[in-house]
Amino acid sequence: MGARIALACRDGGPFAAYHAPPLEARRGGIVMLHAIWGVTPHIRQLSDSLAEQGYEVIAPSLMDAADADFPVEDLTPAILDDRMALGKLTGWGATTLPRVQAAIDALDGPVFVMGFCYGGTTAWLAACRCDGVTAVSAFYGGDIAAYRDETPKTATILHFGKTDSLIPMADVDAIRDAHPDLPIYLYEAGHAFVAPSGHHPDSARLALLRTLQLFQRAGGGKAEN
């Protein structure tokens, strides 16, 4: 349904992205931020499914070179160490925000941001630092706690699994202590409960429903034909 496109940061730096145009009356744009693995088949399929509901979706490749192929599988354990090292070099998404901003700039408003794992932390940073964002939904962002002293500039919700072995509840509590009014939802699930690797259907369904409800309340209603 969607297709690979080329985008450029404001400074001209090129990168690739996946673009899924809306197949219903347009509700707005979504910038979808991937987990450590990149713009995987799951990210592309989720982008397509949201396009079927009227959202125009751009999933930018946050870490890879402009000519790098998109992954053909959702996770590749053999390259995990390399991907994690690359993620660390970016400050777990901080240095990729020019790409996120370029994706935001490429969409007509309202523009929403959602992200998973590595992309969940990046989504939090986008809520705090990027311009032109209407609402943000961040899923199991492992390093949000490290950036908890920053404050979102727009409506933001967070999702975590209660049994996530990668994100201790102490980190979630630290975020809640820093932002007592921030909606933080906990699910009977582990890490990556939306993705195939840790999929928990009930939790994924509820978290995505809450996300779309947030986007609709923030202005993501269907456009008139």
C-alpha positions as CSV (number, residue, x, y, z in Angstrom):
1,M,0.0,0.0,0.0
2,G,2.7,2.5,1.1
3,A,6.0,3.3,-0.6
4,R,9.5,4.3,0.2
5,I,10.2,8.0,-0.2
6,A,13.2,10.3,0.2
7,L,13.1,13.2,2.7
8,A,15.7,15.7,3.8
9,C,16.4,17.5,7.1
10,R,16.3,21.2,7.3
11,D,20.1,21.2,6.9
12,G,19.7,19.1,3.8
13,G,20.7,15.8,5.2
14,P,18.9,13.1,3.3
15,F,17.1,10.0,4.7
16,A,14.6,7.4,3.7
17,A,11.0,7.0,5.0
18,Y,8.0,4.9,4.4
19,H,4.9,6.8,3.4
20,A,1.3,5.5,3.5
21,P,-1.3,7.8,2.1
22,P,-4.8,7.9,3.6
23,L,-7.4,5.7,2.1
24,E,-10.3,7.3,4.0
25,A,-11.3,10.9,4.5
26,R,-8.1,12.4,5.9
27,R,-7.9,12.6,9.7
28,G,-4.4,14.0,9.9
29,G,-0.8,12.9,9.7
30,I,1.1,10.5,11.9
31,V,4.9,10.3,12.2
32,M,5.6,6.7,13.3
33,L,8.9,6.1,15.0
34,H,10.4,2.6,14.9
35,A,12.0,0.4,17.4
36,I,15.7,-0.3,17.4
37,W,15.4,-2.6,14.3
38,G,14.3,0.1,11.9
39,V,11.4,0.5,9.5
40,T,10.5,-3.2,9.7
41,P,7.6,-5.1,8.0
42,H,5.6,-4.6,11.2
43,I,6.1,-0.8,11.2
44,R,5.1,-0.7,7.5
45,Q,2.0,-2.9,8.1
46,L,0.9,-0.8,11.0
47,S,1.4,2.4,8.9
48,D,-0.8,0.8,6.2
49,S,-3.5,-0.1,8.7
50,L,-3.7,3.4,10.1
51,A,-3.8,4.8,6.5
52,E,-6.9,2.6,6.0
53,Q,-8.5,4.6,8.9
54,G,-7.7,8.0,7.2
55,Y,-4.3,8.9,8.5
56,E,-1.4,9.9,6.3
57,V,1.6,8.1,7.9
58,I,5.3,8.7,7.5
59,A,7.7,6.3,9.2
60,P,11.2,7.9,9.0
61,S,14.3,5.8,9.1
62,L,15.9,7.3,12.1
63,M,19.4,5.8,12.2
64,D,20.3,4.3,8.8
65,A,21.9,5.8,5.7
66,A,19.6,7.2,3.0
67,D,20.4,4.3,0.6
68,A,20.0,1.5,3.2
69,D,17.3,-1.1,2.5
70,F,14.4,-1.4,4.9
71,P,14.6,-4.6,7.0
72,V,12.9,-7.7,5.6
73,E,12.2,-9.2,9.0
74,D,11.0,-7.7,12.3
75,L,14.0,-8.6,14.3
76,T,17.5,-9.9,13.6
77,P,19.2,-11.1,16.8
78,A,22.6,-11.4,15.1
79,I,22.7,-7.6,14.7
80,L,21.2,-6.6,18.0
81,D,24.5,-5.5,19.5
82,D,25.3,-3.3,16.5
83,R,21.9,-1.7,16.6
84,M,22.0,-1.1,20.3
85,A,25.4,0.6,19.9
86,L,24.0,2.8,17.2
87,G,21.0,3.6,19.4
88,K,23.3,4.6,22.2
89,L,25.3,6.9,19.8
90,T,22.1,8.8,19.0
91,G,21.3,9.4,22.7
92,W,18.4,6.9,22.2
93,G,16.9,9.2,19.6
94,A,18.0,12.7,20.7
95,T,20.2,13.2,17.7
96,T,17.6,11.9,15.2
97,L,15.1,14.7,16.0
98,P,16.1,16.6,12.8
99,R,14.7,13.6,10.8
100,V,11.6,13.5,13.0
101,Q,11.1,17.3,12.5
102,A,11.5,16.8,8.7
103,A,8.8,14.1,8.7
104,I,6.5,16.4,10.7
105,D,7.1,19.2,8.3
106,A,6.3,17.0,5.4
107,L,2.7,16.4,6.6
108,D,-0.3,18.7,6.7
109,G,-1.7,19.2,10.2
110,P,-2.8,18.1,12.5
111,V,0.3,16.0,13.0
112,F,0.6,13.2,15.6
113,V,3.6,11.2,16.7
114,M,3.7,7.7,18.0
115,G,6.8,5.5,18.7
116,F,7.8,2.1,20.0
117,C,10.8,1.2,22.3
118,Y,13.7,3.2,20.8
119,G,11.1,5.2,19.0
120,G,9.1,5.6,22.1
121,T,11.9,7.5,23.7
122,T,12.3,9.5,20.5
123,A,8.6,10.3,20.6
124,W,8.9,11.6,24.1
125,L,11.8,13.8,23.0
126,A,9.7,15.0,20.0
127,A,6.9,16.0,22.3
128,C,9.4,18.0,24.3
129,R,11.5,19.5,21.6
130,C,9.9,19.4,18.1
131,D,7.5,22.0,16.6
132,G,4.2,21.4,14.9
133,V,3.1,18.3,16.9
134,T,-0.5,18.1,18.1
135,A,-0.3,15.0,20.3
136,V,2.1,12.1,21.1
137,S,1.7,8.5,22.2
138,A,4.9,6.7,23.3
139,F,5.0,3.0,23.8
140,Y,7.5,1.4,26.2
141,G,10.3,4.0,25.7
142,G,13.1,2.6,27.6
143,D,15.0,5.8,28.2
144,I,12.2,8.2,28.8
145,A,13.2,8.1,32.5
146,A,16.6,9.6,31.6
147,Y,14.8,12.5,30.0
148,R,12.1,12.9,32.6
149,D,13.2,16.4,33.5
150,E,12.0,17.6,30.1
151,T,8.3,18.5,29.7
152,P,6.1,17.8,26.7
153,K,4.8,20.8,24.8
154,T,1.7,18.9,23.7
155,A,-0.8,16.3,24.8
156,T,1.2,13.1,25.5
157,I,0.4,9.7,26.8
158,L,2.8,6.8,27.8
159,H,2.3,3.0,27.7
160,F,4.3,0.4,29.6
161,G,4.1,-3.3,30.3
162,K,3.9,-4.3,34.0
163,T,6.2,-7.3,33.3
164,D,8.7,-5.5,31.0
165,S,12.1,-6.9,31.9
166,L,13.8,-4.0,30.1
167,I,12.0,-1.2,31.8
168,P,11.9,-1.4,35.6
169,M,8.8,-0.1,37.4
170,A,11.1,2.2,39.3
171,D,11.7,4.1,36.0
172,V,8.0,4.4,35.4
173,D,7.5,5.6,38.9
174,A,10.3,8.2,38.4
175,I,8.5,9.5,35.3
176,R,5.2,9.7,37.2
177,D,6.8,11.5,40.1
178,A,8.3,14.1,37.6
179,H,4.9,14.4,35.8
180,P,2.1,13.6,38.1
181,D,-0.6,14.8,35.7
182,L,0.8,12.8,32.7
183,P,-1.4,9.8,31.6
184,I,0.7,6.7,32.1
185,Y,-1.0,3.4,31.2
186,L,0.2,0.0,32.5
187,Y,-0.7,-3.3,30.8
188,E,-0.6,-6.9,31.8
189,A,2.2,-7.5,29.3
190,G,6.0,-7.4,28.8
191,H,8.1,-5.5,26.4
192,A,7.2,-4.8,22.8
193,F,3.6,-5.9,23.4
194,V,2.4,-4.2,20.1
195,A,5.2,-5.8,18.0
196,P,5.3,-9.5,16.9
197,S,8.2,-10.3,19.2
198,G,6.3,-9.7,22.3
199,H,2.7,-9.3,21.0
200,H,0.0,-9.3,23.7
201,P,-3.2,-8.9,21.7
202,D,-5.4,-7.4,24.4
203,S,-2.8,-4.9,25.5
204,A,-1.9,-3.9,22.0
205,R,-5.5,-3.4,21.1
206,L,-6.2,-1.2,24.1
207,A,-3.1,0.9,23.8
208,L,-3.7,1.6,20.1
209,L,-7.4,2.4,20.9
210,R,-6.3,4.9,23.6
211,T,-3.8,6.4,21.1
212,L,-6.4,6.9,18.4
213,Q,-8.8,8.4,20.9
214,L,-6.1,10.9,22.0
215,F,-5.5,11.8,18.3
216,Q,-9.2,12.2,17.6
217,R,-9.7,14.4,20.7
218,A,-6.7,16.5,19.7
219,G,-8.2,17.3,16.3
220,G,-7.9,14.1,14.2
221,G,-11.5,14.0,13.0
222,K,-12.4,13.1,9.5
223,A,-12.0,15.8,6.9
224,E,-15.1,16.7,4.9
225,N,-15.2,15.4,1.4
